[in-house]
């Protein structure tokens, strides 16, 4: 299983868990699309098909939408992206902080910076090993 697929599946599991905690069950695609679009006024609304793809783990949201989802559903991005437990001590404290709380860092970025993070991450995930 490649890294991109693994990350998508981790995202799916966390998304389903947080949606179940919020709604008492996993909402329908149309309800997720409607509710997300209502709270995400700064980005284009999502379609039912996009919501379905998120729920199935077929795709990851773009960076701006991922930031909104992390905030809205209190998703800990570190749990989703960590392939190993975060380091608790070491010389590179910025890296440790990034591993532990990416959602907090994502909240600080503007749209241009978020696009750079997204494109960099996408490039890293699609590189052959």
ABEGO torsion letter per residue (X at the ends): XBAAAAAAAAAAAAAAAAAAAAAGBBBBAAAAAAAAAAABAABBBBBAAAAAAAAAGABBBBAAAAAAAAAAAGBBAAAAABABBBBABEABAAAAAAAABAAAAAAABBAAAAAAAAAAAAAAAABBX
